[in-house]
Amino acid sequence: MTTVPRYVSRIARLPEVFARLAASPDGLALRDLAAAFDTTVAELREDLLAFYTADVGGVWGLSRPEVLEFLGPDGSTEDPGTADIVRLVSESPIDLGVEYVDAGELARVHAAAQALLEIEPDNAELAAALDVLARTMFGQAAAGDAPRTVSDGLLPQLRRALDERSVVRIVYSRAWDPGVTERDIEPYRLVQTRRGWEVDAGPVDEQGRIRTYLLSNIRSVELLERPFVVPEDVAELLAGQRATTRVRVLLPQESRWVADFYAEQVTLVEDDERDVVVDLELLPPVEDRVGRLLVTAGPTATVLDPPELDTAGVVLAEELLLHHAT
């Protein structure tokens, strides 16, 4: 089972949507376009409008140049919320508006598209669209000798092991404890999160739990000629492994990015000029994650609920000081 977050798939398909529109100068019916990408008209309309109506000028009040037209059946301009047909104003894929997107937004689109390409390496249309984005971001297409990613080695091997139900031997740098270990795992699911690719794997331990491994921490992978049997309750095991705990924190504005890094989901509660209060959905080990979040966010970061976790940052800081002192 390979899982990609829904928001990644939605953003990543936009370059392909643009390419199809560029090849149809008279426009396409939203119904047909949505069917081609196995989505709904409402969702596709939302994605297009969100991308092309985002403010790019901030305090300057600038708006993105019009690059889409929403039309009625007779070809006349219609309300984007009800129009049946969408058409690109520009005929060239390189001028689809990406030139006018701020760097942060463009980078998110590129990262999401790259993530989808990692599990669809033969998707020529998506690869071509990524080259367009790369030219916009860096002035040139992605180089042939670009840095290797997990898709160059670890990800395909783990997908094969998952499909063939083969045990895998990994050398792993532990995320929460020091040291490097070698262990045999049974990959049950590959998941892409904010931290990158992860694998939920057995065998089930004495407490009836499985483990999650970050692909970025895996140093090597060896497929063994030893099959494994997927537990009958694997769905419950996977659900339990991804169960989160809600923690409410106050963060300084300059450190609000830390929430996105450590949490599976972030919900805004309060926002002012100095601070932001957010509800975070955190995976285990919750105390360790909260500790790292507080240390990274700075001395004014505070856990509001549950209050007993507010000392997690102090505990981690003491451990780090002791470790480096010795």
Secondary structure, 3 states (H helix, E strand, C coil): CEECCHHHHHHHCHHHHHHHHHCCCCCEEHHHHHHHCCCCHHHHHHHHHHHHHCCCCHHHCCCCCCCEEEECCCCCECCCCCCCEEEECCCCHHHCCHHHCCHHHHHHHHHHHHHHHHHCCCCHHHHHHHHHHHHHHHCCCCCCCCCCCHHHCHHHHHHHHHHHCEEEEEEEECCCCCCEEEEEEEEEEEEEECCEEEEEEECCCCCCCCEEEEHHHEEEEEEEEEECCCCCCHHHHHHHHCCCEEEEEEEEHHHCHHHHHHCCEEEEEEECCCEEEEEEEECCCHHHHHHHHHHHHCCCCEEEECHHHHHHHHHHHHHHHHHHHC
